[in-house]
Amino acid sequence: MNRRIVVKIGSQVLCDPQGALNREVLGELVGQMARLSADGWQVLVVSSGAVAAGSGVAGDRLDRVSDPVARKQVLAAAGQVRLMETYRSLFDRHGLTVAQVLTSKSDFQTRGHYLNMRGCVEALLTAGIVPVINENDVVSITELMFTDNDELAGLLAGMVKADLLCLLSTVPGVYDGDPDAPGTECIRSWDDDRYRVDDVVQAGASSLGRGGMHSKLTIARKAAQLGTEVVIADGAAPDILLNVVGEARAGTHFPAKGEASPAKRWLASADHQATGWVTVNAGAEAALMDRSRLTSLLPVGIEAVEGRFDSGDVIQV
């Protein structure tokens, strides 16, 4: 069976200091992904950069749009075309075809949408096509947006049961303290018993995107718990993807811990977004809380129902 790798490329990696797409860096990464594909890996790309790319497309015309939300939508809509055209031309040099997949957080929370999207991505991989996935910033609303594309990459890795998730950053990995302080070292293998997130990083986002190291650490630890190995590494380092999967072991690794079932992977992606509430009696509560056996909730144990939900939806009890 083919091994699967999800490569997340953030705006800081994709763009130069002026905010324009850095074709040289992106070309190097695409070349490495092409080599991985030739070696039997199925590659999925989670790419930021649409809004940043849109800044170079819209130009002065954006001054005509006063609403800040609409301005971002214009940047995302115009920039996504430029972003995908760049990916298309770069992958085409290696004889590979790309496909655009735009998604929103609600697609992971609704069971039907989740299964449809998973089916589409699986079909693309079967056909030998490289999916390039991004959040649909044109229609996403603040309350239902991904925290950043690190979160999207983590959810996608769980959806397709990826063997490896590579979160590309602008630093070699996670440091055991302030990266600028003397004696600070890059952590090669994360150990929850040895390190605490709040001790090694501070929350914050990059200037071009919504993500930061705190977010990457949170997503990496969660994905590892669901059975996917994760690496945080420097996207601009030479042959970084080849070194990540090879013996060089670049970056900070988060070893996979067991393997979660498809149902548990989806429940993790649903992010506790219940579509309804059910109140049960004491007998039903005791039966549901009994972890020694699987239990179904019978109608006789239900006292009240709130909301509208279908088979497969997440509800609160």
DATAGI-V297065 format. One record per residue. RES is the residue in one letter. PSI is psi in radians with two decimals (NA if undefined). NEAR is the number of other C-alpha atoms within 8 Angstrom. D_CENTER is the distance of its C-alpha to the mean C-alpha in Angstrom with 2 decimals. Layout:
res;psi;near;d_center
RES;PSI;NEAR;D_CENTER
RES;PSI;NEAR;D_CENTER
This chain:
res;psi;near;d_center
M;2.44;2;22.86
N;2.47;6;20.37
R;2.62;9;17.77
R;2.38;12;14.14
I;2.30;14;11.79
V;2.12;15;8.24
V;2.02;13;8.78
K;2.14;14;6.76
I;1.99;14;9.79
G;3.01;13;10.39
S;-0.64;12;13.56
Q;-0.57;12;15.59
V;-0.71;13;15.33
L;-0.55;14;15.82
C;2.66;13;18.70
D;3.06;10;22.13
P;-0.40;5;23.80
Q;-0.06;5;25.12
G;0.03;10;21.75
A;2.70;11;22.42
L;2.30;11;20.29
N;1.63;9;21.27
R;-0.51;8;22.15
E;-0.87;6;23.50
V;-0.79;10;20.38
L;-0.67;9;18.27
G;-0.68;9;21.15
E;-0.76;9;21.15
L;-0.73;11;17.52
V;-0.71;11;18.18
G;-0.69;10;21.35
Q;-0.70;11;19.73
M;-0.60;10;17.26
A;-0.69;11;20.45
R;-0.68;8;22.19
L;-0.72;12;19.57
S;-0.73;10;19.93
A;-0.46;7;23.68
D;0.08;6;23.45
G;0.03;8;21.99
W;2.45;11;18.24
Q;2.10;13;16.18
V;2.30;14;13.63
L;2.38;12;10.49
V;2.22;12;9.36
V;1.98;14;6.52
S;2.20;12;9.14
S;-2.98;11;10.28
G;-0.13;14;14.05
A;-0.82;15;15.51
V;-0.74;12;17.22
A;-0.75;16;18.39
A;-0.59;18;19.70
G;-0.45;16;21.38
S;-0.57;12;23.44
G;-0.19;9;25.24
V;-0.83;10;25.85
A;-0.68;11;27.16
G;-2.47;7;29.41
D;-0.31;6;32.33
R;-0.40;7;31.89
L;-0.36;9;29.22
D;-0.36;6;32.14
R;-0.24;6;33.41
V;2.01;9;30.50
S;-0.55;7;31.12
D;2.19;6;28.56
P;-0.62;7;25.48
V;-0.79;6;23.12
A;-0.62;9;24.74
R;-0.77;11;24.53
K;-0.67;11;20.76
Q;-0.71;11;20.73
V;-0.80;12;23.18
L;-0.76;16;21.20
A;-0.76;15;18.01
A;-0.79;13;20.22
A;-0.69;13;22.28
G;-0.55;17;19.69
Q;-0.62;13;17.41
V;-0.82;9;20.56
R;-0.72;12;21.17
L;-0.84;12;17.66
M;-0.61;9;17.83
E;-0.64;8;21.44
T;-0.81;9;20.62
Y;-0.74;10;18.18
R;-0.82;10;20.82
S;-0.65;8;23.63
L;-0.76;10;22.06
F;-0.55;14;20.96
D;-0.52;9;24.31
R;-0.43;7;26.15
H;0.21;8;24.97
G;0.39;6;25.78
L;2.51;11;22.25
T;2.46;10;21.22
V;2.75;11;17.96
A;2.46;9;16.90
Q;2.30;8;15.13
V;1.98;8;12.83
L;2.34;8;12.42
T;2.97;9;11.09
S;2.90;12;11.37
K;-0.58;10;10.66
S;-0.43;7;14.06
D;-0.44;11;13.24
F;-0.37;13;11.43
Q;-0.42;12;14.37
T;2.13;10;17.13
R;-0.77;11;18.02
G;-0.79;6;19.58
H;-0.72;10;16.82
Y;-0.83;12;14.33
L;-0.67;8;16.91
N;-0.76;8;17.68
M;-0.74;9;14.22
R;-0.72;10;13.96
G;-0.70;8;17.48
C;-0.82;8;16.81
V;-0.72;10;14.04
E;-0.70;9;16.38
A;-0.70;8;19.25
L;-0.77;12;17.78
L;-0.70;12;17.21
T;-0.63;7;20.71
A;-0.04;6;22.14
G;0.38;9;20.87
I;2.45;11;18.83
V;1.97;14;15.65
P;2.32;14;13.03
V;1.94;12;11.61
I;2.45;12;8.99
N;2.75;12;8.92
E;2.47;11;9.58
N;1.46;9;13.28
D;-0.33;9;14.73
V;-0.61;9;18.18
V;-0.20;6;18.24
S;2.49;10;15.76
I;2.73;6;17.82
T;-0.75;5;17.33
E;-0.41;4;17.63
L;0.44;9;14.88
M;2.65;10;12.30
F;2.62;10;8.84
T;-0.71;8;9.72
D;-3.12;11;7.81
N;-0.20;16;5.03
D;-0.74;13;4.21
E;-0.78;12;4.20
L;-0.77;13;2.78
A;-0.70;13;1.31
G;-0.74;13;3.87
L;-0.71;11;5.39
L;-0.72;9;5.68
A;-0.70;15;7.04
G;-0.68;15;9.23
M;-0.79;11;10.32
V;0.11;9;11.64
K;0.90;9;12.76
A;2.51;13;11.51
D;-0.56;10;13.98
L;2.37;12;12.01
L;2.13;16;8.65
C;1.96;12;9.69
L;1.85;13;8.48
L;2.28;13;11.29
S;-2.90;14;13.30
T;0.20;10;16.96
V;2.78;8;18.45
P;-0.31;13;19.23
G;-2.70;13;17.29
V;2.25;12;17.89
Y;2.72;12;21.56
D;0.29;12;23.88
G;-2.77;10;25.07
D;2.08;9;25.57
P;-0.42;8;24.74
D;-0.11;5;27.91
A;2.51;7;30.16
P;2.43;4;32.57
G;-0.10;4;31.82
T;2.39;11;28.09
E;2.70;8;26.26
C;2.27;11;22.80
I;2.18;11;21.76
R;-0.61;9;21.53
S;2.10;8;20.54
W;2.38;11;19.18
D;2.02;7;21.56
D;-0.45;6;21.16
D;-0.30;5;24.96
R;-0.59;6;25.49
Y;2.60;10;22.94
R;2.42;8;21.88
V;-0.84;9;18.92
D;-0.29;6;21.33
D;-0.41;9;23.81
V;-0.35;12;21.84
V;2.80;11;19.74
Q;2.53;8;20.35
A;2.55;8;18.05
G;2.88;8;17.59
A;2.79;9;15.71
S;2.93;9;16.37
S;-0.45;6;18.98
L;-0.28;8;17.00
G;-3.02;11;13.68
R;-0.19;10;12.61
G;2.98;13;10.91
G;3.08;10;13.09
M;-0.60;12;13.77
H;-0.77;11;14.24
S;-0.77;12;10.73
K;-0.73;13;9.53
L;-0.76;9;12.26
T;-0.81;9;11.56
I;-0.73;11;8.06
A;-0.78;12;9.74
R;-0.67;9;12.75
K;-0.77;9;11.38
A;-0.67;16;9.66
A;-0.65;14;12.99
Q;-0.49;12;14.95
L;0.03;13;13.67
G;0.19;14;14.82
T;2.24;18;12.28
E;2.45;13;13.51
V;2.50;15;11.38
V;2.30;14;12.76
I;2.13;15;12.58
A;2.96;16;14.96
D;2.00;13;16.75
G;-0.32;12;15.64
A;-0.08;8;19.26
A;2.50;7;21.00
P;2.32;4;23.06
D;0.63;9;21.74
I;-0.76;12;18.78
L;-0.66;9;16.83
L;-0.65;9;20.20
N;-0.57;11;21.00
V;-0.74;12;17.80
V;-0.21;8;18.70
G;-2.81;7;22.39
E;-0.26;6;24.91
A;-0.49;7;24.27
R;0.92;9;21.35
A;2.73;10;20.05
G;-3.00;15;17.79
T;2.16;15;17.14
H;2.49;12;16.50
F;1.76;13;15.38
P;2.47;10;17.36
A;2.48;13;16.29
K;1.65;9;18.48
G;-2.83;7;19.88
E;2.07;9;18.28
A;2.64;9;17.40
S;2.78;6;18.85
P;-0.67;7;17.07
A;-0.75;6;18.39
K;-0.61;8;17.06
R;-0.71;12;13.51
W;-0.72;13;13.87
L;-0.62;10;15.69
A;-0.64;8;13.02
S;-0.42;10;10.61
A;-0.35;11;13.74
D;0.64;7;13.68
H;0.43;7;17.47
Q;1.53;8;18.02
A;2.47;9;21.46
T;-0.10;10;23.32
G;2.99;12;26.67
W;2.45;11;28.80
V;2.24;12;31.48
T;2.26;9;34.28
V;2.84;11;35.95
N;3.07;9;39.23
A;-0.65;6;39.86
G;-0.77;7;40.39
A;-0.66;12;37.09
E;-0.79;9;35.31
A;-0.70;8;37.02
A;-0.73;8;36.15
L;-0.54;10;32.43
M;-0.14;6;32.29
D;1.80;7;34.10
R;-0.01;6;31.53
S;-0.19;4;34.16
R;2.76;5;33.74
L;2.40;5;31.63
T;2.41;6;32.96
S;2.58;5;32.83
L;2.04;8;33.60
L;2.64;7;36.92
P;-0.57;5;38.27
V;-0.39;4;41.13
G;-0.04;10;38.83
I;2.25;13;37.29
E;-0.53;8;39.02
A;2.64;7;36.94
V;2.36;9;34.04
E;2.51;7;32.11
G;3.07;7;29.75
R;2.25;6;29.04
F;2.72;8;26.81
D;3.02;5;26.77
S;2.26;4;26.52
G;-0.19;5;23.09
D;2.74;10;22.12
V;2.29;11;21.30
I;2.81;11;24.38
Q;2.47;7;25.78
V;NA;6;29.01
